[in-house]
Amino acid sequence: MEKLSRGASGLRHLRWAREIYATLAAHVEQSDLASDRKTALKKELVRLDKQIQNLSAAVKPYRDFLERERVKYRGAIRAAHLVDDTVRTSATDTVAAQYEQILRAETAFQREALPKQRALKANLEVAIAETRAHLEEMDIRVAGITSEKFLTSIYPPLVVDRSRVADDPDDDDDASGYECEGLTP
């Protein structure tokens, strides 16, 4: 059973955990397991759902920050690199003004955005580590009441580098593709 790479993003860890949950839930609903095993697996689903919610609570603010706030700072830095010769009276004025704009934009990024990004990322890294630890502990419990084959079946196929869940090709999904062993179009 292959595990997602530790270096995969929080969003990819969230997707991976949700895939595991969905497969485990399908097993509980559809398989002919003894009732005591189903009861134990239902408890695992409750625990895993709570862990997924915790991870989601860390992924969302980090992704929102990257996609809404950080891009504003990055845009300001890129814009500061633009030289508008029509406004300046000399090359010296242009270089000095441009340098000042770049310095202001980069300073704002360093003072305002970077600390927030680091705090959100640290929180996300803790949530990822907790999710991975939870899955390791769950694996031991599930293997104790089922089989290694059953346990392996709840993990989704990954792309070859284990950076994401392998999906069917989808033009609207940049994470889709068949770059994993055993899956072909």
Backbone torsions as a table, in degrees:
resi	resn	phi	psi	omega
1	MET	NA	124.6	179.9
2	GLU	-91.3	140.0	177.7
3	LYS	-105.1	150.7	177.0
4	LEU	-61.0	143.0	178.7
5	SER	-59.2	139.6	177.9
6	ARG	-60.0	-28.3	-178.4
7	GLY	-81.9	-1.8	178.8
8	ALA	-65.3	152.8	-177.7
9	SER	-65.5	165.4	176.2
10	GLY	-61.8	-40.0	179.0
11	LEU	-62.9	-39.4	178.2
12	ARG	-70.7	-34.5	173.9
13	HIS	-65.0	-38.8	179.0
14	LEU	-63.5	-46.0	178.1
15	ARG	-60.4	-44.4	-179.7
16	TRP	-59.2	-48.1	-179.9
17	ALA	-63.6	-38.7	178.3
18	ARG	-66.3	-36.6	176.9
19	GLU	-64.5	-42.3	178.7
20	ILE	-62.3	-46.1	178.6
21	TYR	-57.9	-47.9	-177.3
22	ALA	-61.6	-40.0	179.5
23	THR	-69.6	-42.7	178.3
24	LEU	-62.2	-42.5	178.7
25	ALA	-62.5	-40.4	178.4
26	ALA	-64.2	-40.4	176.4
27	HIS	-59.9	-45.2	-178.7
28	VAL	-62.4	-41.6	-178.0
29	GLU	-73.6	-37.7	-167.5
30	GLN	-106.6	-19.0	-173.2
31	SER	-87.0	164.2	179.8
32	ASP	-94.3	41.7	178.7
33	LEU	-71.7	151.1	174.8
34	ALA	-60.8	152.2	-174.1
35	SER	-61.8	-34.5	178.6
36	ASP	-67.1	-34.7	176.5
37	ARG	-70.0	-41.7	177.8
38	LYS	-61.8	-41.2	178.8
39	THR	-61.0	-44.4	179.2
40	ALA	-64.4	-40.2	179.9
41	LEU	-70.4	-32.6	175.4
42	LYS	-63.5	-37.9	175.9
43	LYS	-63.5	-38.3	177.3
44	GLU	-63.5	-38.7	178.2
45	LEU	-62.4	-41.4	178.7
46	VAL	-62.9	-46.1	179.3
47	ARG	-62.7	-45.0	-178.3
48	LEU	-66.4	-38.8	177.7
49	ASP	-59.8	-42.5	178.4
50	LYS	-62.2	-41.7	179.6
51	GLN	-65.5	-40.2	177.8
52	ILE	-62.9	-40.7	178.4
53	GLN	-63.0	-39.7	178.0
54	ASN	-64.3	-43.2	179.2
55	LEU	-65.5	-44.1	178.6
56	SER	-58.9	-38.5	179.4
57	ALA	-65.5	-21.6	176.4
58	ALA	-93.3	-33.0	-178.6
59	VAL	-68.8	-46.5	-173.4
60	LYS	-57.5	-51.3	-178.8
61	PRO	-65.5	-32.3	178.4
62	TYR	-68.0	-47.1	179.5
63	ARG	-63.3	-43.2	178.8
64	ASP	-59.7	-42.8	178.4
65	PHE	-60.7	-49.3	-178.5
66	LEU	-60.6	-41.6	-172.5
67	GLU	-88.4	-14.2	-178.0
68	ARG	-118.1	-46.5	-175.3
69	GLU	-91.7	-51.1	-175.7
70	ARG	-59.8	-35.8	-179.2
71	VAL	-62.8	-29.9	177.5
72	LYS	-64.9	-43.1	178.4
73	TYR	-66.7	-42.5	179.8
74	ARG	-63.4	-39.0	176.9
75	GLY	-63.7	-41.3	178.9
76	ALA	-63.4	-38.9	178.1
77	ILE	-65.9	-44.6	178.6
78	ARG	-63.0	-42.3	-179.6
79	ALA	-64.0	-34.4	-179.5
80	ALA	-65.7	-23.7	179.3
81	HIS	-78.4	-9.5	179.5
82	LEU	-79.2	128.8	178.6
83	VAL	-99.2	123.7	178.3
84	ASP	-106.0	92.5	-176.3
85	ASP	-66.0	-21.5	-176.7
86	THR	-72.9	-22.2	-177.6
87	VAL	-89.9	-30.3	-174.9
88	ARG	-88.9	151.5	-178.9
89	THR	-93.5	-20.2	179.4
90	SER	-147.8	164.3	179.0
91	ALA	-62.3	-36.0	179.8
92	THR	-65.0	-44.7	177.1
93	ASP	-60.6	-40.5	-179.0
94	THR	-62.9	-48.1	-178.9
95	VAL	-64.6	-44.2	-179.3
96	ALA	-64.5	-44.2	-179.8
97	ALA	-65.9	-41.7	179.6
98	GLN	-64.3	-43.8	178.5
99	TYR	-58.6	-43.8	179.7
100	GLU	-62.4	-42.8	178.7
101	GLN	-63.6	-44.5	179.8
102	ILE	-62.9	-45.6	179.9
103	LEU	-60.8	-43.9	178.5
104	ARG	-61.3	-46.9	-177.8
105	ALA	-64.7	-43.4	-179.5
106	GLU	-70.2	-35.5	177.0
107	THR	-65.4	-43.5	177.5
108	ALA	-60.0	-42.8	178.9
109	PHE	-61.9	-46.8	-177.9
110	GLN	-64.4	-40.2	-174.3
111	ARG	-85.2	-34.7	-173.4
112	GLU	-102.7	-52.0	-172.2
113	ALA	-81.5	-45.5	-173.8
114	LEU	-60.6	-45.0	177.9
115	PRO	-61.1	-40.5	178.7
116	LYS	-65.5	-42.5	178.7
117	GLN	-61.5	-44.0	-179.8
118	ARG	-62.7	-41.1	179.7
119	ALA	-66.2	-44.5	178.9
120	LEU	-64.9	-40.2	179.5
121	LYS	-66.2	-41.2	178.8
122	ALA	-62.0	-43.1	177.5
123	ASN	-62.0	-41.2	178.9
124	LEU	-65.7	-42.4	179.2
125	GLU	-62.2	-36.7	176.2
126	VAL	-64.7	-44.8	-179.2
127	ALA	-64.2	-38.2	177.1
128	ILE	-64.0	-47.5	-180.0
129	ALA	-60.9	-41.6	178.4
130	GLU	-64.3	-39.3	179.1
131	THR	-65.8	-44.8	178.9
132	ARG	-62.4	-42.2	178.6
133	ALA	-64.5	-41.4	178.0
134	HIS	-59.5	-45.0	-179.7
135	LEU	-64.6	-37.1	176.9
136	GLU	-62.0	-45.3	179.2
137	GLU	-66.7	-39.3	178.2
138	MET	-63.3	-40.5	179.4
139	ASP	-56.8	-42.2	-179.8
140	ILE	-64.0	-44.9	-179.8
141	ARG	-66.3	-44.0	-178.8
142	VAL	-66.3	-43.1	178.7
143	ALA	-62.3	-30.6	179.7
144	GLY	-70.3	-21.2	-179.1
145	ILE	-114.8	-8.3	179.2
146	THR	-125.8	-125.0	179.2
147	SER	-143.8	166.4	177.3
148	GLU	-62.0	-38.6	178.9
149	LYS	-62.3	-43.3	177.8
150	PHE	-60.7	-48.6	-178.9
151	LEU	-59.1	-46.0	179.6
152	THR	-60.3	-34.8	-176.1
153	SER	-67.3	-21.3	-177.4
154	ILE	-81.8	-11.6	179.6
155	TYR	-91.7	130.0	-178.3
156	PRO	-73.7	156.5	174.9
157	PRO	-66.2	147.0	-179.6
158	LEU	-115.6	160.3	172.2
159	VAL	-67.5	165.7	-172.3
160	VAL	-54.5	-40.7	-178.1
161	ASP	-84.3	4.7	177.3
162	ARG	62.0	23.5	-177.7
163	SER	-86.9	-14.0	-179.0
164	ARG	-164.1	165.3	176.2
165	VAL	-70.5	137.2	177.4
166	ALA	-77.7	131.8	-179.2
167	ASP	-122.6	165.0	169.7
168	ASP	-66.4	149.5	179.2
169	PRO	-58.1	135.3	-179.7
170	ASP	-151.0	117.6	-177.5
171	ASP	-60.3	-24.1	-178.3
172	ASP	-92.3	2.3	-176.6
173	ASP	-124.3	108.0	-178.3
174	ASP	-71.6	-6.3	178.5
175	ALA	-99.8	3.9	-176.8
176	SER	-84.4	161.4	176.4
177	GLY	148.6	164.6	-178.2
178	TYR	-105.6	25.4	-176.1
179	GLU	-77.0	46.4	175.8
180	CYS	-133.0	155.4	-179.1
181	GLU	-67.4	136.2	175.0
182	GLY	91.0	-13.6	177.3
183	LEU	-109.8	130.4	176.6
184	THR	-135.2	153.7	-179.1
185	PRO	-67.6	NA	NA
